[in-house]
Amino acid sequence: MTKKKLSYTDAIGEIEEILQQIENEELDVDELSTKVKRVSTLIKTCKDKLHKTEEEVEQILKEMED
């Protein structure tokens, strides 16, 4: 089974959904820890994607200057 890569937009959407569940007190204590761990993973994924994109843009701009 192959894992589908999660897009930045999908990750942000999932984070927002989980935060809304927390704010609306829709999660019980048993689910809360799992959801918080998931948000942590999603945030790391977003940071990694942003960092990679920043490096790619910087490289493109550098190549344009040469």
N, C-alpha and C positions, 0 to 999 in steps of 0.2 A: 504494500500500500504506500503510495507516495503522498507526501505532505504538500498541500497547496501553500505557496508563499502568501503570507498575509500582506495586503497592501497597507500603506500608511493610512489611507482613508478608512479602510475597514478597521484597522487597529484603533484609530481615534473614535470611530463610531461605537466600537465595543466598549471602550473606556467610558464614553459618555453614557452608554446604556447602564453599565454597572454603577456608575456614580449616581444616576437617577434612581436606581433600585435602592441604593444605600440611603439617599436623601429622603425617599418616600417610605423608608422603613419596610421595604418589601422582602428583605433578606432576614432569615433567622440566624441565630448565632452560629449554627453548624455550617451555613453557607458563607458567612462573612469572611472567614479566614481564607477559604478557597478563592473567593472573588477578589480579595485584596492581593493575594499572590498572583492572580491572573493579571490584574491591573499593573502590578510591578513588572511582569514579563512584557506586557504590551508597551509600557512606557520605555523599557529598554529597547524594544524593537523599533519604536519611533525614533528614539535618540540615535540609534545606529543608522537608520535610513537617512535621517537628516545630516548626520556627519558624513556619510558616504556621498550624498548629493552635493554637499558643500565642497568636498574634495574634488568631485568631478567638475563642478562649475569653475572652481579655481584653476584646474588644469586646462579647461577649455579657454578661459580668459588668458591664461599664460601663453598658450599656443597662438592665440590671436595676436598677441603683442610681438611675437617673434617674426 
